[in-house]
Amino acid sequence: MITGTEDRMMDPENSRLLASRIPGARLHLVEGAGHLFFQERPQEVNEVLLEFFLD
């Protein structure tokens, strides 16, 4: 899971809870990003996704 720490539409705490309940889930918090974290920090998000898919 990936979420922005400043997301005002979906509290990042919800992502923490969800990730804790999914076996093997990973959570990456994009510091300072909001709900559109993938547009705000595309390089960081792409790196996280690539690492996940290559694992």
N, CA, C and O atoms as a Tripos MOL2 file, in Angstrom:
@<TRIPOS>MOLECULE
protein
  220   219    55     0     0
PROTEIN
NO_CHARGES

@<TRIPOS>ATOM
      1 N           0.8350   -1.1520    0.0000 N.3       1 MET1
      2 CA          0.0000    0.0000    0.0000 C.3       1 MET1
      3 C           0.8910    1.2300    0.0000 C.2       1 MET1
      4 O           1.9730    1.2460    0.5870 O.2       1 MET1
      5 N           0.4030    2.2540   -0.6750 N.am      2 ILE2
      6 CA          1.1120    3.5310   -0.7280 C.3       2 ILE2
      7 C           0.0940    4.6180   -0.4240 C.2       2 ILE2
      8 O          -1.0170    4.6090   -0.9550 O.2       2 ILE2
      9 N           0.4740    5.5390    0.4200 N.am      3 THR3
     10 CA         -0.4110    6.6610    0.7310 C.3       3 THR3
     11 C           0.4180    7.8840    1.0970 C.2       3 THR3
     12 O           1.5780    7.7730    1.4950 O.2       3 THR3
     13 N          -0.1900    9.0290    0.9560 N.am      4 GLY4
     14 CA          0.4760   10.2690    1.3340 C.3       4 GLY4
     15 C           0.2150   10.5980    2.7950 C.2       4 GLY4
     16 O          -0.8830   10.3760    3.3050 O.2       4 GLY4
     17 N           1.2200   11.1240    3.4570 N.am      5 THR5
     18 CA          1.0600   11.4500    4.8800 C.3       5 THR5
     19 C           0.1060   12.6100    5.1100 C.2       5 THR5
     20 O          -0.4120   12.7770    6.2150 O.2       5 THR5
     21 N          -0.1320   13.4160    4.0780 N.am      6 GLU6
     22 CA         -1.0110   14.5810    4.2120 C.3       6 GLU6
     23 C          -2.3470   14.3890    3.4930 C.2       6 GLU6
     24 O          -3.0230   15.3640    3.1620 O.2       6 GLU6
     25 N          -2.7250   13.1330    3.2540 N.am      7 ASP7
     26 CA         -3.9910   12.8300    2.5730 C.3       7 ASP7
     27 C          -5.1510   13.2360    3.4670 C.2       7 ASP7
     28 O          -5.2890   12.7280    4.5800 O.2       7 ASP7
     29 N          -5.9820   14.1440    2.9870 N.am      8 ARG8
     30 CA         -7.1270   14.6170    3.7690 C.3       8 ARG8
     31 C          -8.4180   13.9050    3.3880 C.2       8 ARG8
     32 O          -9.4400   14.0800    4.0510 O.2       8 ARG8
     33 N          -8.3800   13.0960    2.3160 N.am      9 MET9
     34 CA         -9.5730   12.3520    1.9090 C.3       9 MET9
     35 C          -9.6200   10.9840    2.5860 C.2       9 MET9
     36 O         -10.6850   10.5080    2.9790 O.2       9 MET9
     37 N          -8.4560   10.3650    2.7140 N.am     10 MET10
     38 CA         -8.3360    9.0620    3.3650 C.3      10 MET10
     39 C          -7.2140    9.1700    4.3910 C.2      10 MET10
     40 O          -6.0400    9.2780    4.0360 O.2      10 MET10
     41 N          -7.5800    9.1410    5.6370 N.am     11 ASP11
     42 CA         -6.5950    9.2610    6.7130 C.3      11 ASP11
     43 C          -5.5420    8.1590    6.5760 C.2      11 ASP11
     44 O          -5.8940    6.9830    6.4840 O.2      11 ASP11
     45 N          -4.2580    8.5210    6.5600 N.am     12 PRO12
     46 CA         -3.2060    7.5140    6.4590 C.3      12 PRO12
     47 C          -3.2960    6.4350    7.5460 C.2      12 PRO12
     48 O          -2.7890    5.3270    7.3700 O.2      12 PRO12
     49 N          -3.9310    6.7580    8.6450 N.am     13 GLU13
     50 CA         -4.1010    5.7610    9.7100 C.3      13 GLU13
     51 C          -4.9400    4.5830    9.2150 C.2      13 GLU13
     52 O          -4.7340    3.4500    9.6490 O.2      13 GLU13
     53 N          -5.8840    4.8460    8.3110 N.am     14 ASN14
     54 CA         -6.6770    3.7570    7.7250 C.3      14 ASN14
     55 C          -5.7840    2.8040    6.9430 C.2      14 ASN14
     56 O          -5.9670    1.5880    6.9990 O.2      14 ASN14
     57 N          -4.8280    3.3490    6.2230 N.am     15 SER15
     58 CA         -3.9010    2.5110    5.4600 C.3      15 SER15
     59 C          -3.0260    1.6880    6.3940 C.2      15 SER15
     60 O          -2.7440    0.5210    6.1190 O.2      15 SER15
     61 N          -2.6000    2.2890    7.4880 N.am     16 ARG16
     62 CA         -1.8010    1.5400    8.4760 C.3      16 ARG16
     63 C          -2.6020    0.3570    9.0210 C.2      16 ARG16
     64 O          -2.0910   -0.7580    9.1220 O.2      16 ARG16
     65 N          -3.8480    0.6140    9.3640 N.am     17 LEU17
     66 CA         -4.7050   -0.4380    9.9080 C.3      17 LEU17
     67 C          -4.9200   -1.5430    8.8780 C.2      17 LEU17
     68 O          -4.7830   -2.7260    9.1900 O.2      17 LEU17
     69 N          -5.2550   -1.1580    7.6630 N.am     18 LEU18
     70 CA         -5.5000   -2.1370    6.6100 C.3      18 LEU18
     71 C          -4.2540   -2.9700    6.3390 C.2      18 LEU18
     72 O          -4.3380   -4.1930    6.2270 O.2      18 LEU18
     73 N          -3.1120   -2.3250    6.2330 N.am     19 ALA19
     74 CA         -1.8640   -3.0480    5.9760 C.3      19 ALA19
     75 C          -1.5350   -4.0160    7.1060 C.2      19 ALA19
     76 O          -0.9860   -5.0920    6.8670 O.2      19 ALA19
     77 N          -1.8670   -3.6380    8.3280 N.am     20 SER20
     78 CA         -1.5790   -4.5180    9.4680 C.3      20 SER20
     79 C          -2.4520   -5.7650    9.4560 C.2      20 SER20
     80 O          -2.1270   -6.7590   10.1050 O.2      20 SER20
     81 N          -3.5510   -5.7170    8.7270 N.am     21 ARG21
     82 CA         -4.4850   -6.8510    8.6940 C.3      21 ARG21
     83 C          -4.3430   -7.7190    7.4510 C.2      21 ARG21
     84 O          -5.0180   -8.7410    7.3290 O.2      21 ARG21
     85 N          -3.4840   -7.3270    6.5400 N.am     22 ILE22
     86 CA         -3.2610   -8.1040    5.3210 C.3      22 ILE22
     87 C          -1.9040   -8.7900    5.4380 C.2      22 ILE22
     88 O          -0.8730   -8.1180    5.4650 O.2      22 ILE22
     89 N          -1.8960  -10.1200    5.5080 N.am     23 PRO23
     90 CA         -0.6250  -10.8320    5.6330 C.3      23 PRO23
     91 C           0.3260  -10.4820    4.4820 C.2      23 PRO23
     92 O          -0.0530  -10.5310    3.3120 O.2      23 PRO23
     93 N           1.5420  -10.1340    4.8310 N.am     24 GLY24
     94 CA          2.5580   -9.8230    3.8370 C.3      24 GLY24
     95 C           2.4530   -8.4370    3.2250 C.2      24 GLY24
     96 O           3.2440   -8.0880    2.3490 O.2      24 GLY24
     97 N           1.4930   -7.6460    3.6690 N.am     25 ALA25
     98 CA          1.3200   -6.3030    3.1010 C.3      25 ALA25
     99 C           2.4790   -5.4040    3.5000 C.2      25 ALA25
    100 O           3.0810   -5.5620    4.5620 O.2      25 ALA25
    101 N           2.7710   -4.4670    2.6270 N.am     26 ARG26
    102 CA          3.7760   -3.4420    2.9000 C.3      26 ARG26
    103 C           3.0780   -2.0960    2.8320 C.2      26 ARG26
    104 O           2.1220   -1.9190    2.0770 O.2      26 ARG26
    105 N           3.5510   -1.1660    3.6110 N.am     27 LEU27
    106 CA          3.0000    0.1850    3.5930 C.3      27 LEU27
    107 C           4.1370    1.1680    3.3710 C.2      27 LEU27
    108 O           5.1460    1.1400    4.0750 O.2      27 LEU27
    109 N           3.9610    2.0280    2.3920 N.am     28 HIS28
    110 CA          4.9340    3.0940    2.1370 C.3      28 HIS28
    111 C           4.2110    4.4170    2.2750 C.2      28 HIS28
    112 O           3.2150    4.6610    1.5940 O.2      28 HIS28
    113 N           4.7070    5.2700    3.1520 N.am     29 LEU29
    114 CA          4.1330    6.5990    3.3440 C.3      29 LEU29
    115 C           4.9530    7.6140    2.5600 C.2      29 LEU29
    116 O           6.1660    7.7220    2.7420 O.2      29 LEU29
    117 N           4.2840    8.3520    1.6920 N.am     30 VAL30
    118 CA          4.9420    9.3810    0.8970 C.3      30 VAL30
    119 C           4.8680   10.6730    1.7080 C.2      30 VAL30
    120 O           3.8180   11.3090    1.7930 O.2      30 VAL30
    121 N           5.9910   11.0430    2.2970 N.am     31 GLU31
    122 CA          6.0470   12.2000    3.1950 C.3      31 GLU31
    123 C           5.6320   13.4930    2.4940 C.2      31 GLU31
    124 O           6.1410   13.8340    1.4260 O.2      31 GLU31
    125 N           4.7060   14.1940    3.1170 N.am     32 GLY32
    126 CA          4.2820   15.4940    2.6320 C.3      32 GLY32
    127 C           3.3100   15.4720    1.4700 C.2      32 GLY32
    128 O           2.8570   16.5280    1.0270 O.2      32 GLY32
    129 N           2.9800   14.2880    0.9650 N.am     33 ALA33
    130 CA          2.0770   14.1820   -0.1820 C.3      33 ALA33
    131 C           0.6440   13.9780    0.2900 C.2      33 ALA33
    132 O           0.3910   13.4640    1.3790 O.2      33 ALA33
    133 N          -0.2740   14.3930   -0.5570 N.am     34 GLY34
    134 CA         -1.6900   14.2600   -0.2420 C.3      34 GLY34
    135 C          -2.3200   13.0720   -0.9450 C.2      34 GLY34
    136 O          -1.6600   12.0660   -1.2060 O.2      34 GLY34
    137 N          -3.6120   13.2010   -1.2510 N.am     35 HIS35
    138 CA         -4.3830   12.1220   -1.8610 C.3      35 HIS35
    139 C          -3.8460   11.7410   -3.2440 C.2      35 HIS35
    140 O          -3.9430   10.5820   -3.6490 O.2      35 HIS35
    141 N          -3.2920   12.6930   -3.9550 N.am     36 LEU36
    142 CA         -2.7500   12.4220   -5.2920 C.3      36 LEU36
    143 C          -1.2370   12.2320   -5.2360 C.2      36 LEU36
    144 O          -0.4920   12.7940   -6.0380 O.2      36 LEU36
    145 N          -0.8030   11.4240   -4.2680 N.am     37 PHE37
    146 CA          0.6230   11.1850   -4.0370 C.3      37 PHE37
    147 C           1.3470   10.7340   -5.2980 C.2      37 PHE37
    148 O           2.5130   11.0720   -5.4970 O.2      37 PHE37
    149 N           0.6690    9.9760   -6.1490 N.am     38 PHE38
    150 CA          1.2870    9.4490   -7.3680 C.3      38 PHE38
    151 C           1.5670   10.5540   -8.3870 C.2      38 PHE38
    152 O           2.4510   10.4040   -9.2290 O.2      38 PHE38
    153 N           0.8270   11.6580   -8.3200 N.am     39 GLN39
    154 CA          1.1130   12.7980   -9.1910 C.3      39 GLN39
    155 C           2.1300   13.7440   -8.5450 C.2      39 GLN39
    156 O           2.9270   14.3860   -9.2290 O.2      39 GLN39
    157 N           2.0840   13.8130   -7.2300 N.am     40 GLU40
    158 CA          2.9920   14.7030   -6.5090 C.3      40 GLU40
    159 C           4.4150   14.1680   -6.4610 C.2      40 GLU40
    160 O           5.3720   14.9390   -6.5270 O.2      40 GLU40
    161 N           4.5590   12.8580   -6.3490 N.am     41 ARG41
    162 CA          5.8810   12.2240   -6.2280 C.3      41 ARG41
    163 C           5.9680   10.9890   -7.1400 C.2      41 ARG41
    164 O           6.1620    9.8760   -6.6500 O.2      41 ARG41
    165 N           5.8280   11.1750   -8.4510 N.am     42 PRO42
    166 CA          5.7930   10.0140   -9.3530 C.3      42 PRO42
    167 C           7.0590    9.1610   -9.3120 C.2      42 PRO42
    168 O           6.9690    7.9350   -9.3830 O.2      42 PRO42
    169 N           8.2220    9.7730   -9.2000 N.am     43 GLN43
    170 CA          9.4640    8.9990   -9.1860 C.3      43 GLN43
    171 C           9.5210    8.0920   -7.9550 C.2      43 GLN43
    172 O           9.8670    6.9150   -8.0610 O.2      43 GLN43
    173 N           9.1850    8.6350   -6.8070 N.am     44 GLU44
    174 CA          9.2020    7.8440   -5.5700 C.3      44 GLU44
    175 C           8.2130    6.6860   -5.6530 C.2      44 GLU44
    176 O           8.5350    5.5570   -5.2820 O.2      44 GLU44
    177 N           7.0160    6.9710   -6.1380 N.am     45 VAL45
    178 CA          5.9860    5.9300   -6.2470 C.3      45 VAL45
    179 C           6.4300    4.8490   -7.2300 C.2      45 VAL45
    180 O           6.2700    3.6600   -6.9540 O.2      45 VAL45
    181 N           6.9830    5.2480   -8.3680 N.am     46 ASN46
    182 CA          7.4590    4.2670   -9.3450 C.3      46 ASN46
    183 C           8.5480    3.3820   -8.7640 C.2      46 ASN46
    184 O           8.5690    2.1790   -9.0250 O.2      46 ASN46
    185 N           9.4470    3.9510   -7.9870 N.am     47 GLU47
    186 CA         10.5170    3.1610   -7.3680 C.3      47 GLU47
    187 C           9.9550    2.1490   -6.3780 C.2      47 GLU47
    188 O          10.4100    1.0060   -6.3320 O.2      47 GLU47
    189 N           8.9720    2.5610   -5.5890 N.am     48 VAL48
    190 CA          8.3490    1.6550   -4.6190 C.3      48 VAL48
    191 C           7.6410    0.5190   -5.3500 C.2      48 VAL48
    192 O           7.7630   -0.6430   -4.9620 O.2      48 VAL48
    193 N           6.9020    0.8500   -6.4030 N.am     49 LEU49
    194 CA          6.1880   -0.1750   -7.1700 C.3      49 LEU49
    195 C           7.1540   -1.1330   -7.8530 C.2      49 LEU49
    196 O           6.9370   -2.3440   -7.8440 O.2      49 LEU49
    197 N           8.2070   -0.6040   -8.4400 N.am     50 LEU50
    198 CA          9.1870   -1.4520   -9.1120 C.3      50 LEU50
    199 C           9.8300   -2.4170   -8.1210 C.2      50 LEU50
    200 O           9.9720   -3.6040   -8.4130 O.2      50 LEU50
    201 N          10.2120   -1.9210   -6.9690 N.am     51 GLU51
    202 CA         10.8040   -2.7830   -5.9390 C.3      51 GLU51
    203 C           9.8280   -3.8900   -5.5380 C.2      51 GLU51
    204 O          10.2220   -5.0440   -5.3710 O.2      51 GLU51
    205 N           8.5520   -3.5290   -5.3850 N.am     52 PHE52
    206 CA          7.5360   -4.5150   -5.0050 C.3      52 PHE52
    207 C           7.3990   -5.5950   -6.0820 C.2      52 PHE52
    208 O           7.3930   -6.7860   -5.7710 O.2      52 PHE52
    209 N           7.2880   -5.1790   -7.3440 N.am     53 PHE53
    210 CA          7.0890   -6.1440   -8.4310 C.3      53 PHE53
    211 C           8.3080   -7.0250   -8.6590 C.2      53 PHE53
    212 O           8.1680   -8.1740   -9.0760 O.2      53 PHE53
    213 N           9.4950   -6.5070   -8.3940 N.am     54 LEU54
    214 CA         10.7100   -7.2950   -8.5930 C.3      54 LEU54
    215 C          11.0040   -8.2390   -7.4310 C.2      54 LEU54
    216 O          11.8210   -9.1500   -7.5600 O.2      54 LEU54
    217 N          10.3530   -8.0260   -6.3220 N.am     55 ASP55
    218 CA         10.5810   -8.8600   -5.1340 C.3      55 ASP55
    219 C           9.9740  -10.2350   -5.2640 C.2      55 ASP55
    220 O          10.0830  -11.0480   -4.3460 O.2      55 ASP55
@<TRIPOS>BOND
     1     1     2 1
     2     2     3 1
     3     3     4 2
     4     3     5 am
     5     5     6 1
     6     6     7 1
     7     7     8 2
     8     7     9 am
     9     9    10 1
    10    10    11 1
    11    11    12 2
    12    11    13 am
    13    13    14 1
    14    14    15 1
    15    15    16 2
    16    15    17 am
    17    17    18 1
    18    18    19 1
    19    19    20 2
    20    19    21 am
    21    21    22 1
    22    22    23 1
    23    23    24 2
    24    23    25 am
    25    25    26 1
    26    26    27 1
    27    27    28 2
    28    27    29 am
    29    29    30 1
    30    30    31 1
    31    31    32 2
    32    31    33 am
    33    33    34 1
    34    34    35 1
    35    35    36 2
    36    35    37 am
    37    37    38 1
    38    38    39 1
    39    39    40 2
    40    39    41 am
    41    41    42 1
    42    42    43 1
    43    43    44 2
    44    43    45 am
    45    45    46 1
    46    46    47 1
    47    47    48 2
    48    47    49 am
    49    49    50 1
    50    50    51 1
    51    51    52 2
    52    51    53 am
    53    53    54 1
    54    54    55 1
    55    55    56 2
    56    55    57 am
    57    57    58 1
    58    58    59 1
    59    59    60 2
    60    59    61 am
    61    61    62 1
    62    62    63 1
    63    63    64 2
    64    63    65 am
    65    65    66 1
    66    66    67 1
    67    67    68 2
    68    67    69 am
    69    69    70 1
    70    70    71 1
    71    71    72 2
    72    71    73 am
    73    73    74 1
    74    74    75 1
    75    75    76 2
    76    75    77 am
    77    77    78 1
    78    78    79 1
    79    79    80 2
    80    79    81 am
    81    81    82 1
    82    82    83 1
    83    83    84 2
    84    83    85 am
    85    85    86 1
    86    86    87 1
    87    87    88 2
    88    87    89 am
    89    89    90 1
    90    90    91 1
    91    91    92 2
    92    91    93 am
    93    93    94 1
    94    94    95 1
    95    95    96 2
    96    95    97 am
    97    97    98 1
    98    98    99 1
    99    99   100 2
   100    99   101 am
   101   101   102 1
   102   102   103 1
   103   103   104 2
   104   103   105 am
   105   105   106 1
   106   106   107 1
   107   107   108 2
   108   107   109 am
   109   109   110 1
   110   110   111 1
   111   111   112 2
   112   111   113 am
   113   113   114 1
   114   114   115 1
   115   115   116 2
   116   115   117 am
   117   117   118 1
   118   118   119 1
   119   119   120 2
   120   119   121 am
   121   121   122 1
   122   122   123 1
   123   123   124 2
   124   123   125 am
   125   125   126 1
   126   126   127 1
   127   127   128 2
   128   127   129 am
   129   129   130 1
   130   130   131 1
   131   131   132 2
   132   131   133 am
   133   133   134 1
   134   134   135 1
   135   135   136 2
   136   135   137 am
   137   137   138 1
   138   138   139 1
   139   139   140 2
   140   139   141 am
   141   141   142 1
   142   142   143 1
   143   143   144 2
   144   143   145 am
   145   145   146 1
   146   146   147 1
   147   147   148 2
   148   147   149 am
   149   149   150 1
   150   150   151 1
   151   151   152 2
   152   151   153 am
   153   153   154 1
   154   154   155 1
   155   155   156 2
   156   155   157 am
   157   157   158 1
   158   158   159 1
   159   159   160 2
   160   159   161 am
   161   161   162 1
   162   162   163 1
   163   163   164 2
   164   163   165 am
   165   165   166 1
   166   166   167 1
   167   167   168 2
   168   167   169 am
   169   169   170 1
   170   170   171 1
   171   171   172 2
   172   171   173 am
   173   173   174 1
   174   174   175 1
   175   175   176 2
   176   175   177 am
   177   177   178 1
   178   178   179 1
   179   179   180 2
   180   179   181 am
   181   181   182 1
   182   182   183 1
   183   183   184 2
   184   183   185 am
   185   185   186 1
   186   186   187 1
   187   187   188 2
   188   187   189 am
   189   189   190 1
   190   190   191 1
   191   191   192 2
   192   191   193 am
   193   193   194 1
   194   194   195 1
   195   195   196 2
   196   195   197 am
   197   197   198 1
   198   198   199 1
   199   199   200 2
   200   199   201 am
   201   201   202 1
   202   202   203 1
   203   203   204 2
   204   203   205 am
   205   205   206 1
   206   206   207 1
   207   207   208 2
   208   207   209 am
   209   209   210 1
   210   210   211 1
   211   211   212 2
   212   211   213 am
   213   213   214 1
   214   214   215 1
   215   215   216 2
   216   215   217 am
   217   217   218 1
   218   218   219 1
   219   219   220 2
@<TRIPOS>SUBSTRUCTURE
     1 MET1         2 RESIDUE 1 A MET
     2 ILE2         6 RESIDUE 1 A ILE
     3 THR3        10 RESIDUE 1 A THR
     4 GLY4        14 RESIDUE 1 A GLY
     5 THR5        18 RESIDUE 1 A THR
     6 GLU6        22 RESIDUE 1 A GLU
     7 ASP7        26 RESIDUE 1 A ASP
     8 ARG8        30 RESIDUE 1 A ARG
     9 MET9        34 RESIDUE 1 A MET
    10 MET10       38 RESIDUE 1 A MET
    11 ASP11       42 RESIDUE 1 A ASP
    12 PRO12       46 RESIDUE 1 A PRO
    13 GLU13       50 RESIDUE 1 A GLU
    14 ASN14       54 RESIDUE 1 A ASN
    15 SER15       58 RESIDUE 1 A SER
    16 ARG16       62 RESIDUE 1 A ARG
    17 LEU17       66 RESIDUE 1 A LEU
    18 LEU18       70 RESIDUE 1 A LEU
    19 ALA19       74 RESIDUE 1 A ALA
    20 SER20       78 RESIDUE 1 A SER
    21 ARG21       82 RESIDUE 1 A ARG
    22 ILE22       86 RESIDUE 1 A ILE
    23 PRO23       90 RESIDUE 1 A PRO
    24 GLY24       94 RESIDUE 1 A GLY
    25 ALA25       98 RESIDUE 1 A ALA
    26 ARG26      102 RESIDUE 1 A ARG
    27 LEU27      106 RESIDUE 1 A LEU
    28 HIS28      110 RESIDUE 1 A HIS
    29 LEU29      114 RESIDUE 1 A LEU
    30 VAL30      118 RESIDUE 1 A VAL
    31 GLU31      122 RESIDUE 1 A GLU
    32 GLY32      126 RESIDUE 1 A GLY
    33 ALA33      130 RESIDUE 1 A ALA
    34 GLY34      134 RESIDUE 1 A GLY
    35 HIS35      138 RESIDUE 1 A HIS
    36 LEU36      142 RESIDUE 1 A LEU
    37 PHE37      146 RESIDUE 1 A PHE
    38 PHE38      150 RESIDUE 1 A PHE
    39 GLN39      154 RESIDUE 1 A GLN
    40 GLU40      158 RESIDUE 1 A GLU
    41 ARG41      162 RESIDUE 1 A ARG
    42 PRO42      166 RESIDUE 1 A PRO
    43 GLN43      170 RESIDUE 1 A GLN
    44 GLU44      174 RESIDUE 1 A GLU
    45 VAL45      178 RESIDUE 1 A VAL
    46 ASN46      182 RESIDUE 1 A ASN
    47 GLU47      186 RESIDUE 1 A GLU
    48 VAL48      190 RESIDUE 1 A VAL
    49 LEU49      194 RESIDUE 1 A LEU
    50 LEU50      198 RESIDUE 1 A LEU
    51 GLU51      202 RESIDUE 1 A GLU
    52 PHE52      206 RESIDUE 1 A PHE
    53 PHE53      210 RESIDUE 1 A PHE
    54 LEU54      214 RESIDUE 1 A LEU
    55 ASP55      218 RESIDUE 1 A ASP
